[in-house]
Amino acid sequence: MNTKLDPWSSSDITDYSKLFEEFGISPFENLLPEIPSPHMYMRRKIIFGHRDYEQIAEAMRTGAPFSVMDGFMPSGKVHLGHKMVMDQIIWHQEMGASAFVGIADREAYSVRGFSWQKCREIGVEEYILSLIAFGFKPDGLIYFQSGCGSVKDLAFELGAKVNFSELSAIYGFSGETGLSHMLSVATQAADILQPQLEEYGRPKPVVVPVGPDQDPHLRLTRGLASKMNMFRVEERETEKEGWKYLSIRGKGAPKVALQELKKRIPGKVKLYEEHIDILQNPDYPFLTRLGSEIRQAEKRDYFLAEIEEVSRFMNEISPYELVGYEEYFVFRKIWKLTRKLLEEIVIEVALEFGGYAFIPPASTYHRFMSGLQGGKMSSSVPESQIALTDDPKEGAKKVKKAKTGGCVTLEEQKKLGGKPEECSVFELMLFHLIDDDNELLEIRQECVSGTRMCGSCKQLAAEKMHDFLKDHQEKRELAREHLDEYRIIYKN
Ligand code: SF4
């Protein structure tokens, strides 16, 4: 059975590996060495997947501009699940991202039937205060969708590129679905693309940290980004020989823009009515498939000549650094650099001629926490989750009543050990309460070896939860006093 992802119902996704195959989400683990000081959720494999996060990791390493964007539907109490998203927004902000947080009041209005006033109250009281209390910096932008003209205008434009059948295939919309609900989906896509609008600087990589249930929004937005763009850089193959080449497609782009592109692209290009094919000459190394033929000595000369050309434009790699490397590596490097170079040129020209040049948004996917009693966390069952505004004593009580992975009797526990992977208390420590990896590892080892008992373990977690909530709520009150120092766009 296919995995169903639905942003508006609480999904129960037990087999995350299926998402890799079904939706093309890549495992996050392989990327870990490329990330400077990875976040705790990354180290602990709570973030398990991504799309295109390589570009974000590269921006963090090189200091290039990038953004983090996320949204919260003001629908109820802010809880630990929201904290996970807020933690990731703030971490990316600390790593150099410009941050955008949308309060999805259009979604709450259309899906939940909430009034604008109620959306504003919940948005500020629950989400914005906690976000600031966790450390969101004032240079980030917080906005209510209904008050943000640029998002609303872009949503309308995006609406021209998507029809009911597509929305129905992605979200399961039917004839009963309200028009506002459909509009709220276009608004979310606009939220995600907004950081790349001209008023916020050039198009840049944007990451959206989400749970896997939100992936439909990402898939829709990535598709829309390329549909909106004036040009697309594509990798293609010649029909007969199967040689690879790069092509820039510009369906509907003004002819003058295509001609301008041709002027700026180094190397061999061929201009058609609506697109440009690059490096058409069959003797040219880019056209050569990887394989024995690229190992010929004369091909190598082409490579080096091309590196010189590319490096001159990219200004980031010396051809001599690469001499002596395997041709395969050289080939990949040139291909990557050429593509990057073309994308840069395409962005410049598209912007000059009034078009869009969105980079498809990247995303990360984190595991969901289970409910405190086991099963799913649900806002309709207050005992299953801890709200960030719960009285600290209540929060501690909930931890003490949580389901553990311990044995029925002390004797059994000593003999067989506990199962931290089935324990809600351990999960709380893993996700939120213990920062030190070594301390957590020790707790785990003691648990499985039967030297740790659930009573004292719960007591420790309950105390930590009490202190965390107390501290967070004090910071929320401080945040309230400093609200006007933040860039917040409200509905007029
Ligand atoms: S000892 Fe702690 S971690 Fe282990 S099962 Fe009991 S409560 Fe969970």
Residues whose N, C-alpha, C, O or C-beta is under 5 A from the ligand:
A	BS01	SF4	T404 G405 G406 G418 K419 P420 C423 V425 F426 C447 R452 M453 C454 C457 K458
